[in-house]
Amino acid sequence: MAYRAHSALLFLGGCAALFLFGVVLAVLGTVFGLPEMQARLHLSFAQTGHVFLLTYLGIFVANLAVGPLIDALGAKRVLLISALLVAAALGAFTRVYSFLGTVPVMLLLGLGSGGLCTGGNVLVSDHFAEQRGAMLNLLGVSFPVGALLVPMLAIGIGERFRIAHLLWFSAALALACGLLYATLTLPQARAAGRVSFLDTLRVARSPVLAWTGILLFFESGNEAAASGWTVIYARTIGLGPRSATLVLAWYWVGTMISRLLAPRVLRRLGKARTILAGAMGSIAGCILLLTARSVATLAVGATAVGFSFGPIFQTALGIAGDRHPDHSGSVFGLMFAFALLGAMASPWAIGQISQNSTVRYGMMVPLVGAVCICLMAVRLARQERG
């Protein structure tokens, strides 16, 4: 009974981290699609792409450092500090009124978010090693729950909605997560007091990790593009702020449902084929999104994209964790570094294409990414059979 209670608390700690990470990304995707924020910061499409790039740059830097730090210091300190950084950044964002003012805030927000994402995944991966793929997908459900909260809140309060209210509410959630980590008893570090970035370099030589990292590059890029640009894309084809935000909410609903179903699918298909099935479904969803002309079709397309994307990231992490279970912090930090390069590149690329052409052409970037994920999944399936 004591073991079950301890396992439940550890899983709660991981879920809180992914929940807050989802809140952060949804805040960006929601507020930058609203007329109030565009007018307040005077952002072009290209500058909006730069804002997302800065946030993911901060997450990228954090993930390079956080993996070895978790192995050396344990997850508790990393998660606590990360939650406090997110709270500080969200509070500071309420006082930003220019594009230049977003630069330090977005970097700080990215640093905190990166620590939360890596720390939460490592915590669950280490404790549930025998069920790593299934438990990481269940953990991943908390990410779309957090992300869904933000657009639903924006829709619910309608005309009374102010960006500052949403930012302060999200900052309060970050402080609550920090309080949780301050009180939780989490596992001790695997290599207490020893921070070794050489471990990351050693595990990076694994071919499986290389292919998995490339897959995560495209998958994370697709997720960042969908969460960051869906509202903007929906508004450019004529939807109002409320309807466009509702389309984004349906994307998160699809992600949440597929991650709930993922453990059952994994038992039938295995990890690599589950990823392949999701990638093929996301191609169809991206095409539907690109050809949509109505709210209903956009909602169906966004749901299909979210449903298909849902199990890919966490399942790929399971493959990486299975390969090097004794260096989970370094492995996950490396995988998130690959992923964050994609998350930086894809939204930025959409911004550049949209500035020079149209947002519809820019939204073809996730479609290209989905095709590349299919190719990587085929490669991993062959290695899995071998």
C-alpha positions in Angstrom: 0.0 0.0 0.0 2.9 2.4 0.9 4.5 1.6 -2.5 1.3 2.4 -4.4 0.8 5.7 -2.5 4.4 6.6 -3.3 4.0 5.7 -7.0 0.8 7.8 -7.2 2.6 10.8 -5.7 5.5 10.5 -8.1 3.1 10.2 -11.0 1.2 13.2 -9.7 4.5 15.2 -9.7 5.2 14.2 -13.3 1.7 15.1 -14.3 1.9 18.5 -12.7 5.0 19.3 -14.7 3.5 18.3 -18.1 0.2 20.0 -17.2 2.1 23.3 -16.5 4.1 22.8 -19.7 0.9 22.5 -21.6 -0.5 25.7 -20.0 2.6 27.6 -21.1 2.4 26.5 -24.8 -1.3 27.1 -24.9 -0.9 30.6 -23.5 1.4 31.4 -26.3 -0.8 29.9 -29.0 -3.9 31.6 -27.6 -2.7 35.1 -26.7 -0.6 35.7 -29.9 -3.7 34.8 -32.0 -5.8 37.5 -30.3 -6.2 41.0 -31.8 -5.4 42.6 -28.5 -1.9 41.1 -28.3 -1.1 41.8 -32.0 -2.0 45.5 -31.5 -0.2 45.7 -28.2 3.1 44.4 -29.5 2.7 45.5 -33.2 3.8 42.1 -34.4 4.2 41.0 -38.0 3.8 37.3 -39.0 7.6 37.1 -39.1 8.0 38.6 -35.6 5.4 36.2 -34.3 7.6 33.4 -35.6 10.6 35.0 -33.8 8.7 35.0 -30.5 8.0 31.3 -30.7 11.6 30.7 -31.7 12.9 32.5 -28.6 10.7 30.5 -26.3 11.8 27.2 -27.8 15.4 28.4 -27.8 15.1 28.8 -24.0 13.6 25.3 -23.7 16.4 23.9 -25.9 19.1 25.4 -23.7 17.4 24.1 -20.6 17.2 20.6 -22.0 20.9 20.4 -22.8 21.6 21.3 -19.2 18.7 19.7 -17.3 19.4 16.0 -18.2 22.8 15.8 -16.5 21.6 18.0 -13.6 18.7 15.6 -12.9 21.1 12.7 -12.9 23.4 14.6 -10.5 20.9 16.6 -8.3 17.7 14.7 -8.6 14.3 15.8 -10.1 13.0 17.7 -7.0 15.3 20.7 -7.3 15.1 20.9 -11.0 11.3 20.8 -11.0 11.0 23.3 -8.2 13.3 25.9 -9.8 11.6 25.4 -13.2 8.1 26.1 -11.8 9.3 29.3 -10.1 11.0 30.5 -13.4 7.7 29.9 -15.3 5.7 31.8 -12.7 8.2 34.8 -12.8 8.2 34.9 -16.6 4.4 34.8 -16.9 4.1 37.6 -14.4 6.7 39.7 -16.2 4.9 39.2 -19.5 2.0 41.3 -18.3 4.3 44.3 -18.4 5.6 43.7 -21.9 4.5 46.2 -24.6 7.0 45.7 -27.4 8.6 43.0 -29.5 12.0 43.7 -27.9 10.5 43.4 -24.5 9.4 39.9 -25.2 13.0 38.7 -25.7 14.2 38.2 -22.1 10.7 37.0 -21.0 10.4 34.4 -23.6 13.9 33.0 -23.0 13.1 32.8 -19.2 9.8 31.1 -19.9 11.6 28.6 -22.2 14.2 27.8 -19.6 11.6 27.0 -16.9 9.4 25.1 -19.4 12.3 22.9 -20.5 13.1 21.9 -17.0 9.5 21.0 -16.3 9.1 18.9 -19.5 12.4 16.9 -19.1 12.0 16.6 -15.3 8.4 15.2 -15.4 9.2 12.7 -18.1 12.4 11.4 -16.4 10.6 11.1 -13.1 7.9 8.8 -14.5 10.3 6.9 -16.9 12.6 5.9 -14.0 9.9 4.8 -11.6 7.8 2.8 -14.1 10.6 1.2 -16.1 8.7 -2.0 -16.9 5.7 0.0 -18.3 7.6 2.9 -19.7 5.8 3.4 -23.0 2.3 3.1 -21.5 3.0 5.2 -18.5 4.7 8.0 -20.5 1.6 8.2 -22.7 -0.7 8.4 -19.7 1.6 11.0 -18.3 1.3 12.8 -21.6 -2.4 13.2 -21.1 -1.7 15.9 -18.6 -0.1 18.0 -21.3 -3.2 18.5 -23.4 -5.3 18.9 -20.3 -3.2 21.9 -19.3 -3.2 23.1 -22.9 -6.9 22.7 -23.3 -7.6 24.7 -20.1 -6.3 27.9 -21.6 -8.4 28.2 -24.7 -11.5 26.9 -22.9 -11.0 29.6 -20.2 -10.6 32.2 -22.9 -13.8 31.0 -24.6 -15.7 30.8 -21.4 -15.2 34.3 -20.2 -15.7 35.7 -23.7 -15.7 39.5 -23.8 -14.6 39.9 -20.2 -11.3 38.1 -21.2 -8.1 40.1 -20.8 -4.7 38.8 -21.6 -3.3 40.0 -18.2 -6.0 37.9 -16.4 -4.9 34.7 -18.3 -1.2 35.4 -17.6 -1.7 35.9 -13.9 -3.9 32.9 -13.6 -1.2 30.8 -15.3 1.5 32.2 -13.1 -0.6 31.2 -10.0 -0.8 27.6 -11.4 3.0 27.6 -11.7 3.4 28.8 -8.1 1.0 26.0 -7.0 3.2 23.4 -8.9 6.3 24.9 -7.1 4.6 24.4 -3.8 3.8 20.8 -4.7 7.4 20.1 -5.5 8.6 21.7 -2.3 6.5 19.3 -0.3 6.9 16.1 -2.3 9.6 13.5 -1.5 11.1 12.6 -4.8 13.8 10.0 -5.6 17.5 10.8 -5.0 19.9 11.5 -7.8 21.4 8.5 -9.6 24.9 10.1 -9.6 24.6 12.4 -6.6 26.9 15.4 -6.9 28.4 14.5 -10.3 27.3 16.5 -13.3 28.7 14.8 -16.4 28.0 16.1 -19.8 30.2 13.4 -21.2 27.4 10.9 -20.4 25.2 12.7 -22.9 27.9 12.5 -25.6 28.4 8.8 -24.9 24.8 7.9 -25.3 24.5 10.1 -28.3 26.5 7.6 -30.4 23.6 5.1 -30.3 22.1 4.7 -33.8 18.6 4.1 -32.3 18.8 7.4 -30.4 20.0 9.2 -33.5 17.0 8.1 -35.5 14.6 8.7 -32.6 16.0 12.2 -32.2 15.5 13.0 -35.8 11.9 11.7 -35.5 11.4 13.9 -32.5 12.8 16.9 -34.4 9.9 16.7 -36.9 7.3 15.7 -34.4 8.0 18.5 -31.9 8.1 20.9 -34.8 4.7 19.8 -35.9 3.3 20.1 -32.4 4.8 23.5 -31.9 3.4 24.6 -35.3 -0.1 23.3 -34.5 -0.3 24.8 -31.0 1.2 28.1 -32.0 -0.3 28.8 -35.4 -3.8 27.2 -35.5 -5.6 30.2 -34.0 -3.7 32.6 -36.4 -4.4 30.4 -39.4 -8.1 30.1 -38.5 -8.4 33.8 -38.2 -6.8 34.5 -41.6 -9.6 32.5 -43.3 -12.3 34.5 -41.6 -13.0 33.0 -38.2 -13.5 35.3 -35.2 -11.3 35.1 -32.1 -13.8 32.9 -30.2 -14.3 30.4 -33.1 -10.6 30.2 -33.8 -9.8 29.5 -30.2 -12.4 26.8 -30.2 -10.6 25.1 -33.2 -7.4 25.0 -31.1 -9.3 23.5 -28.2 -10.4 20.6 -30.5 -6.8 20.0 -31.4 -6.0 19.5 -27.7 -9.0 17.3 -27.2 -7.8 15.0 -30.0 -4.3 14.8 -28.4 -5.7 14.0 -25.0 -8.0 11.2 -26.3 -5.3 9.5 -28.3 -2.9 9.4 -25.3 -5.5 7.8 -23.2 -6.0 5.1 -25.8 -2.2 4.7 -26.5 -1.4 2.0 -23.8 -4.0 -0.3 -25.5 -2.7 0.4 -29.0 0.9 -0.1 -27.8 0.1 -3.6 -26.6 -1.2 -4.5 -30.1 1.2 -2.7 -32.4 4.4 -2.1 -30.5 6.1 1.3 -30.2 7.5 1.8 -33.8 4.3 0.8 -35.6 2.2 3.0 -33.2 4.3 5.9 -34.3 3.9 5.0 -37.9 0.1 4.8 -37.6 0.0 8.2 -35.9 2.2 9.8 -38.6 0.1 8.4 -41.4 -3.1 9.7 -39.7 -1.5 13.1 -39.2 -0.8 13.4 -43.0 -4.6 13.1 -43.6 -5.4 15.5 -40.8 -2.9 18.2 -42.2 -4.5 17.9 -45.6 -8.0 18.3 -44.2 -6.8 21.4 -42.2 -5.2 22.9 -45.3 -8.4 22.5 -47.4 -10.9 23.5 -44.8 -13.2 26.5 -45.4 -15.6 26.2 -42.5 -15.5 26.1 -38.7 -16.7 22.5 -38.7 -14.1 21.3 -41.1 -11.4 23.1 -39.3 -12.4 21.6 -36.0 -12.5 18.1 -37.6 -9.1 18.6 -39.1 -7.6 20.0 -35.9 -9.0 17.1 -33.9 -7.6 14.6 -36.4 -4.2 16.2 -36.3 -4.1 16.2 -32.5 -5.4 12.6 -32.3 -2.6 11.5 -34.7 0.2 13.5 -33.1 -0.9 12.4 -29.6 1.0 9.1 -29.0 4.1 9.8 -31.2 6.2 12.0 -28.9 5.8 10.0 -25.7 6.1 6.6 -27.4 9.4 7.8 -29.1 10.6 8.8 -25.6 9.8 5.3 -24.4 12.0 3.8 -27.2 14.9 6.1 -26.1 14.4 5.3 -22.4 14.4 1.5 -23.1 17.7 1.8 -24.8 19.6 3.5 -22.0 17.7 3.2 -18.7 20.8 3.9 -16.5 21.2 7.4 -18.0 17.6 8.5 -18.3 18.3 12.2 -17.5 21.0 12.5 -20.1 19.0 10.5 -22.7 15.9 12.5 -22.2 17.8 15.8 -22.2 19.4 14.8 -25.5 16.0 13.7 -27.0 14.4 17.0 -26.0 17.3 18.9 -27.5 16.6 17.2 -30.9 12.9 17.9 -30.3 13.4 21.6 -29.4 15.5 22.2 -32.5 12.4 21.2 -34.5 10.1 23.2 -32.2 12.2 26.3 -33.0 12.5 25.7 -36.7 8.9 24.9 -37.6 7.0 27.8 -36.2 9.7 30.2 -37.3 9.5 28.7 -40.9 5.8 29.2 -40.9 6.2 32.8 -39.9 8.7 33.5 -42.7 6.5 31.7 -45.4 3.4 33.5 -44.1 5.1 36.9 -44.3 6.2 36.3 -47.9 3.2 34.4 -49.1 0.1 33.3 -47.0 -0.5 31.5 -43.7 -2.1 28.7 -45.7 1.2 28.0 -47.5 3.0 28.3 -44.2 0.8 25.6 -42.7 2.2 23.1 -45.2 5.2 22.8 -43.0 3.5 20.3 -40.6 2.5 18.2 -43.6 6.1 17.9 -44.7 7.0 17.0 -41.2 4.4 14.3 -41.0 5.9 12.6 -44.2 9.4 12.7 -42.6 8.1 11.1 -39.4 6.7 8.3 -41.5 10.1 7.7 -43.0 11.8 7.7 -39.5 9.1 5.4 -38.1 9.7 2.8 -40.9 13.4 2.9 -40.0 12.7 2.3 -36.3 10.3 -0.5 -37.1 13.0 -2.3 -39.1 15.4 -2.0 -36.2 12.7 -3.1 -33.7 12.2 -6.3 -35.8 15.9 -6.8 -36.0 
